[in-house]
Amino acid sequence: MATSDKGFRTESDLIGERKISNEYLYGVQTLRGEENFRISGFHLSDYPLFIHGLAWTKEAAAIANHRLGLLTDAQKDAIVQACHELLEGKHHEHFPVDMIQGGAGTTTNMNANEVICNRALQIMGHELGEFQYLSPNDHVNGSQSTNDAYPTAIHLGLYASHLKLRPHLLQLIKALRDKAAQFAHVVKMGRTQLQDAVPMTLGQTFGGFASILEHEVECLDFAAEQFLSINMGATAIGTGICSEPEYADYCTEAMAKITGWKITRTADFVGATSDTSEMIGYSSALKRIAVKVNKICNDLRLLSSGPRCGLGEINLPAMQPGSSIMPGKVNPVIPEVMSQVCYKVIGNDLCVTMAGDASQMELNAMEPVMAQCCFESIDLLINGFDTLRTLCIEGITANEERCRSYVRESIGIVTALNPIIGYKNSTKIAKEALETGRGVYDLIIEHGILSKEDLDTVLAPENMTHPVRLGIKPLK
């Protein structure tokens, strides 16, 4: 029970008593966590979908406990209303604790318990801290431990975040597909190991970008589905101590109804309570996407390099002056910032992996940093995808003449001609081109190996970029 004095109330816990301003819905354990964990600058209030996960978890627990006769109608209704207010975006400023914290998430769990409890007390017509009517531990946290409520809230928050991320990834893929269609007629040189290879179209380049990301949508969805398995009812270590036999099923059933998702209880509570594979798997899926997006950004920078002394096959939108000393310089700032996002996501994945490896006995105490990394990576990618799409991809144009000139001047088109003119002629032309610096196109005509009409047919985009049977034979 708390006592109140001129705008403050006194609350007590195992450590002792503290005065708390009545402007705050949180209580003594949140206050201690706020003071103890001034670590990252990332607070619970920065991740509203995590707060939603906490609200869903506490609402489902309240419904299950009421069904078991452990909460009165008034207590249950007040808790549910308080949770709904959190889902509406209210009271998030009362979640001040750092995402990275000791105690395996106890501070976060108690922050939710205290805020929901105090708001529910107001709804019931009581004063903040009058825990004899509703307790953060006995009622809001009834039949729970941090060790099942906290990871469940993480799972739900991350699944909601996945659903938010997904359309942003799909929009980026669509923008790349649109560019593939726009550039389908532009012939350019393909390159391997940064050396001339064989002809292709610029459309095929952008289509390749789109396709490598399309596959990742399925992989990401699969990883996210694992979050729908929860361990509510495991309580402290998976044995279900302090809960009634039907509680786990009732709570899981309520949570599925509340969210509309296909939520199931995990098969083995003891194993699940110390296992963080779901976060490890999802973070790894995000890393795969980051690696591929970074490859795309690297290629965009190379393809647009110059504008006069580089490849210069495409133009990126000019977003800002590129130098404080070099007039006229414009840098590829959007691919650059997206690459840095990708590096951060890759680094976060390493942190998640190492923290996941730190599980000991019946619990992994490093879950807080794993959750922070996953939520941060999702937010970074959402912002990064939108920035890359709207400020770069959608505005890219092609330097068609330069692309064509590279093809005509490249030794690489000999490979396209090899099935027509034969290896001996191809070697002869390639050698002369290398020695003289002249283009293969001109040398083929000069030596009378193919007519200009046949050569143009062979080098037509539709004939160089797909398997074909032309029936053309060399003149000699």
C-alpha positions in Angstrom: 0.0 0.0 0.0 1.3 3.5 -0.8 0.9 6.6 1.2 0.3 10.0 -0.4 1.6 13.5 0.6 1.2 16.7 -1.4 1.5 15.4 -4.9 3.8 12.5 -4.0 3.1 9.0 -2.9 5.5 6.7 -1.0 5.9 3.1 -2.3 8.0 0.3 -0.9 9.6 -2.8 -2.2 12.2 -5.3 -1.1 14.9 -2.6 -1.1 13.0 0.1 0.8 10.7 3.1 0.4 10.8 5.8 -2.3 8.7 8.9 -3.0 7.1 9.0 -6.4 5.4 12.0 -8.0 1.7 11.4 -8.7 2.2 12.6 -12.2 3.7 9.2 -13.0 1.7 6.0 -13.5 4.8 3.9 -12.9 6.0 2.8 -9.4 9.0 2.1 -7.3 10.5 -0.8 -9.3 10.3 1.2 -12.5 12.0 4.2 -10.7 14.8 1.9 -9.5 15.2 0.5 -13.0 15.3 4.0 -14.5 18.0 5.0 -12.1 20.1 1.8 -12.4 20.0 1.3 -16.2 21.1 4.6 -17.9 22.8 2.7 -20.6 21.7 3.0 -24.3 19.4 6.0 -24.5 16.8 3.6 -26.1 13.7 3.5 -23.9 10.6 1.4 -23.9 8.7 4.4 -25.0 10.7 4.5 -28.2 9.2 1.2 -29.2 5.4 1.5 -29.2 4.8 -2.0 -30.6 6.8 -3.5 -27.8 4.4 -1.7 -25.4 1.6 -3.1 -27.4 3.1 -6.6 -26.9 3.1 -5.9 -23.1 -0.5 -4.7 -23.2 -1.7 -7.8 -25.2 0.2 -10.1 -22.7 -1.3 -8.5 -19.6 -4.8 -8.3 -21.1 -4.7 -12.0 -22.0 -3.4 -12.9 -18.5 -6.2 -10.9 -16.9 -8.9 -12.6 -19.0 -7.5 -16.0 -18.1 -7.2 -15.2 -14.4 -10.8 -13.8 -14.4 -12.0 -17.0 -16.0 -10.3 -18.9 -13.2 -11.9 -16.7 -10.5 -8.7 -15.0 -9.5 -9.8 -11.5 -10.5 -13.2 -9.8 -9.9 -15.2 -8.4 -12.7 -14.1 -4.9 -11.8 -10.4 -5.8 -11.6 -10.5 -7.6 -14.9 -12.4 -4.8 -16.7 -10.1 -2.1 -15.4 -7.0 -4.0 -16.4 -8.4 -4.6 -19.9 -9.4 -1.0 -20.3 -5.9 0.2 -19.2 -4.3 -2.2 -21.7 -6.6 -0.9 -24.5 -5.5 2.6 -23.7 -1.9 1.5 -24.2 -2.8 0.0 -27.5 -4.4 3.4 -28.5 -1.0 5.0 -27.9 -1.8 6.5 -24.5 0.5 6.6 -21.4 3.6 5.5 -23.4 5.5 8.4 -21.7 5.3 6.4 -18.5 7.7 3.7 -19.9 11.0 5.4 -19.2 13.3 2.4 -18.6 16.2 1.6 -20.8 15.7 -1.3 -23.2 19.1 -2.7 -22.2 18.9 -3.8 -18.5 19.9 -6.4 -16.1 17.4 -8.7 -14.5 16.3 -10.6 -17.6 13.5 -8.0 -18.3 12.1 -7.7 -14.8 12.2 -3.9 -14.9 10.3 -3.9 -18.1 7.7 -6.3 -16.8 7.2 -4.3 -13.6 7.1 -1.1 -15.6 4.1 -2.6 -17.5 2.6 -4.0 -14.3 2.8 -0.7 -12.4 1.5 1.5 -15.2 -1.4 -0.8 -16.0 -2.2 -1.2 -12.3 -2.2 2.5 -11.5 -4.2 3.4 -14.5 -6.7 0.6 -13.6 -6.9 1.9 -10.1 -7.9 5.3 -11.5 -10.5 3.6 -13.7 -11.9 1.9 -10.6 -12.1 5.2 -8.7 -9.1 4.7 -6.5 -5.9 6.7 -5.9 -2.5 5.8 -7.4 -0.7 3.3 -5.3 -3.8 2.0 -3.5 -2.6 -1.6 -4.1 -5.0 -3.1 -1.6 -7.6 -2.8 -4.3 -5.4 -3.9 -7.2 -1.8 -5.0 -7.0 0.8 -4.8 -9.8 2.3 -8.1 -8.6 -0.7 -10.1 -7.3 -3.2 -9.1 -9.9 -1.7 -7.6 -13.1 1.2 -10.0 -12.9 -1.0 -12.8 -11.5 -0.1 -16.4 -12.7 3.0 -14.9 -14.4 6.7 -14.5 -14.1 8.9 -12.0 -16.0 10.3 -15.2 -17.6 7.1 -15.9 -19.5 5.4 -12.5 -19.8 8.5 -10.7 -21.0 9.5 -13.0 -23.9 5.8 -13.3 -24.9 5.6 -9.5 -25.1 8.8 -9.5 -27.1 7.4 -12.1 -29.5 4.1 -10.2 -30.0 5.8 -6.8 -30.4 8.3 -8.2 -32.9 5.6 -10.0 -34.9 3.6 -6.7 -35.1 6.9 -4.9 -36.1 7.4 -7.5 -38.8 3.9 -6.8 -40.2 4.8 -3.2 -40.3 8.2 -3.8 -42.0 6.9 -6.2 -44.7 5.1 -3.6 -46.9 8.1 -1.3 -46.9 10.2 -4.2 -48.3 7.6 -5.0 -50.9 7.5 -1.4 -52.0 11.2 -1.3 -52.5 11.0 -4.5 -54.6 8.3 -3.0 -56.7 10.4 0.1 -57.4 13.2 -2.2 -58.6 10.8 -4.1 -60.8 9.5 -0.9 -62.3 13.0 0.1 -63.1 13.7 -3.3 -64.7 10.7 -2.7 -67.0 11.8 0.8 -67.8 15.3 -0.2 -68.7 14.5 -3.5 -70.5 15.7 -2.1 -73.8 19.0 -0.7 -72.6 22.0 -2.9 -73.5 25.0 -2.7 -71.3 28.1 -4.8 -70.4 27.8 -7.2 -67.5 30.8 -7.5 -65.3 32.4 -10.2 -63.1 35.2 -9.5 -60.7 34.9 -5.8 -61.9 36.0 -6.9 -65.3 34.0 -6.8 -68.6 32.0 -10.0 -69.0 29.2 -10.4 -71.5 26.3 -8.1 -72.6 23.0 -7.9 -70.8 20.3 -5.3 -70.3 20.1 -2.7 -67.6 16.6 -4.0 -67.0 18.1 -7.4 -66.2 20.4 -5.8 -63.7 17.5 -4.2 -61.8 15.4 -7.3 -62.2 18.2 -9.2 -60.5 18.1 -6.7 -57.7 14.4 -7.3 -57.2 14.6 -11.1 -57.4 17.2 -11.5 -54.7 15.0 -9.5 -52.3 11.8 -11.3 -53.3 13.1 -14.6 -52.1 13.9 -13.0 -48.7 10.2 -12.1 -48.1 9.4 -15.8 -47.8 12.4 -16.4 -45.5 11.4 -13.4 -43.3 7.8 -14.5 -43.1 8.9 -18.0 -41.9 11.2 -16.5 -39.3 8.4 -14.2 -38.0 5.9 -17.0 -37.8 8.0 -18.5 -35.0 7.1 -15.6 -32.8 3.5 -16.9 -32.6 4.7 -19.7 -30.3 4.6 -18.4 -26.7 5.4 -19.8 -23.3 2.7 -18.1 -21.2 2.1 -20.4 -18.3 5.7 -21.4 -17.9 6.1 -18.8 -15.1 9.6 -18.9 -13.5 11.5 -21.7 -15.2 8.9 -23.6 -17.2 7.3 -25.7 -14.5 4.2 -23.5 -14.2 4.6 -22.9 -10.5 2.2 -20.2 -9.1 -0.3 -20.8 -11.9 -3.4 -23.1 -12.2 -3.5 -26.1 -14.5 -5.9 -24.5 -17.0 -4.2 -21.1 -17.0 -1.7 -21.6 -19.9 -4.4 -22.8 -22.3 -6.8 -20.0 -21.2 -4.2 -17.4 -21.6 -3.0 -18.6 -25.0 -6.6 -18.8 -26.2 -7.3 -15.2 -25.0 -4.2 -13.9 -26.7 -5.1 -15.5 -30.0 -8.6 -13.9 -29.8 -7.2 -10.5 -28.8 -4.6 -10.3 -31.6 -6.4 -12.3 -34.3 -3.1 -14.2 -34.9 -2.6 -18.0 -34.8 -0.9 -18.0 -31.5 0.0 -21.4 -29.9 1.6 -22.4 -26.7 5.0 -23.9 -27.0 5.4 -27.7 -26.7 7.9 -27.6 -23.9 7.9 -24.8 -21.4 11.2 -25.6 -19.7 13.1 -25.7 -23.0 11.3 -22.6 -24.3 12.0 -20.5 -21.3 15.7 -20.5 -21.8 15.6 -20.6 -25.6 15.8 -17.4 -27.7 16.0 -19.1 -31.1 13.0 -17.1 -32.4 14.9 -13.8 -32.1 18.1 -15.3 -33.4 16.3 -16.6 -36.4 14.5 -13.4 -37.2 17.6 -11.3 -36.7 19.4 -13.6 -39.1 16.7 -13.1 -41.7 17.1 -9.3 -41.3 20.8 -9.7 -41.8 20.3 -11.7 -45.0 18.2 -8.8 -46.3 20.8 -6.3 -45.2 23.6 -8.1 -47.0 21.6 -8.1 -50.2 20.5 -4.5 -50.0 24.1 -3.5 -49.4 25.1 -5.3 -52.5 22.5 -3.4 -54.4 23.8 -0.1 -53.0 27.4 -1.0 -53.8 26.4 -1.7 -57.4 24.4 1.6 -57.7 27.5 3.5 -56.6 29.7 1.7 -59.1 27.2 2.0 -62.0 26.8 5.7 -61.3 30.4 6.5 -60.7 31.9 9.4 -62.5 30.1 11.2 -63.9 32.9 11.6 -66.5 35.7 9.4 -65.3 33.8 6.4 -63.9 31.3 4.0 -65.4 28.5 6.5 -65.6 25.9 4.1 -66.9 23.1 5.4 -64.7 22.3 8.7 -63.0 21.3 8.8 -59.3 19.1 11.7 -58.2 21.2 14.6 -57.1 20.2 15.1 -53.5 22.8 17.6 -52.1 26.2 19.1 -52.9 28.9 16.6 -52.4 31.9 18.6 -51.2 32.8 21.7 -49.2 35.8 22.2 -51.5 35.1 20.6 -54.9 32.5 22.6 -56.9 30.1 20.5 -58.9 30.6 17.3 -57.0 27.5 15.3 -56.1 27.9 12.1 -54.0 25.6 9.0 -53.9 24.5 9.9 -50.4 21.4 7.7 -50.3 23.1 4.4 -51.2 25.8 5.4 -48.7 23.4 5.9 -45.8 21.5 2.7 -46.7 24.8 0.8 -46.6 25.4 2.2 -43.1 21.9 1.0 -42.1 22.9 -2.5 -43.4 26.1 -2.5 -41.4 24.2 -1.7 -38.3 21.7 -4.5 -38.9 24.5 -6.9 -39.5 26.2 -5.7 -36.3 23.0 -6.1 -34.3 22.7 -9.6 -35.6 26.1 -10.5 -34.2 25.0 -9.1 -30.8 21.8 -11.1 -30.9 23.8 -14.2 -31.7 26.3 -13.7 -28.9 23.5 -12.9 -26.4 21.6 -16.0 -27.5 24.7 -18.0 -26.9 24.7 -16.7 -23.3 21.7 -18.8 -22.1 22.4 -20.5 -18.8 20.4 -23.2 -17.1 16.7 -22.3 -17.2 16.9 -18.7 -18.5 18.7 -16.4 -20.8 19.4 -13.2 -18.9 20.5 -11.4 -22.0 17.1 -11.1 -23.7 16.9 -7.3 -23.2 19.7 -6.5 -25.6 18.4 -9.1 -28.1 15.0 -7.4 -28.1 16.5 -3.9 -28.4 18.7 -5.1 -31.4 15.7 -6.7 -33.2 13.4 -3.7 -32.7 16.1 -1.3 -33.7 17.0 -3.3 -36.9 13.4 -3.3 -38.0 13.0 0.4 -37.5 16.3 1.1 -39.3 15.3 -1.0 -42.3 11.8 0.6 -42.5 13.4 4.1 -42.7 16.2 2.9 -44.9 13.9 1.1 -47.4 11.7 4.1 -47.8 14.7 6.5 -48.1 16.4 4.3 -50.7 13.2 3.9 -52.7 11.8 7.4 -52.8 15.1 9.4 -52.9 17.1 7.1 -55.1 15.6 4.1 -56.9 12.5 5.9 -58.3 14.6 8.7 -59.7 17.3 6.7 -61.4 17.8 7.4 -65.2 20.0 5.5 -67.7 22.8 6.9 -69.8 21.8 4.7 -72.8 24.4 5.9 -75.2 27.3 5.3 -72.8 25.9 1.8 -72.1 25.8 1.1 -75.8 29.3 2.4 -76.4 30.7 0.2 -73.7 29.2 -2.8 -75.4 30.6 -1.9 -78.8 34.0 -1.2 -77.5 34.2 -4.1 -75.1 36.2 -7.3 -75.7 33.3 -9.0 -73.9 31.0 -9.1 -76.9 33.4 -11.6 -78.5 31.8 -14.1 -76.2 28.4 -13.3 -77.6 29.8 -13.7 -81.1 31.8 -16.9 -80.4 28.9 -19.3 -81.3 28.5 -17.5 -84.6 32.1 -16.8 -85.8 33.9 -19.6 -84.0 36.7 -19.7 -81.5 39.5 -19.0 -84.0 38.0 -15.8 -85.3 36.9 -14.7 -81.8 40.5 -15.2 -80.5 41.9 -13.3 -83.5 39.6 -10.3 -83.0 40.0 -10.3 -79.3 43.8 -10.2 -79.6 43.8 -7.4 -82.1 41.3 -5.4 -80.1 43.5 -5.7 -77.0 46.7 -4.8 -78.9 45.2 -1.8 -80.8 42.6 -0.5 -78.5 40.0 -0.7 -81.2 36.4 -2.0 -80.8 35.4 -5.5 -81.6 32.4 -4.2 -83.6 34.5 -2.3 -86.0 37.1 -5.1 -86.4 34.5 -7.7 -87.2 33.2 -5.6 -90.1 36.7 -4.6 -91.2 37.8 -8.2 -91.5 34.6 -9.1 -93.3 33.7 -11.8 -90.8 30.1 -10.7 -90.6 28.0 -8.2 -92.5 26.9 -5.2 -90.6 23.3 -6.4 -90.9 24.1 -9.8 -89.4 26.4 -8.2 -86.7 23.6 -5.9 -85.6 21.2 -8.8 -85.5 23.6 -10.8 -83.2 24.1 -7.7 -81.0 20.4 -6.8 -80.7 19.3 -6.8 -77.1 16.9 -9.6 -77.5 19.6 -11.8 -79.0 22.4 -11.1 -76.7 20.6 -11.4 -73.4 18.7 -14.7 -73.8 19.5 -18.1 -75.3 18.7 -17.9 -79.1 19.1 -19.8 -82.3 19.9 -17.3 -85.1 21.1 -19.4 -88.0 23.7 -16.8 -89.0 27.0 -18.0 -90.4 30.3 -16.1 -90.8 31.3 -14.8 -94.3 34.7 -16.3 -93.9 
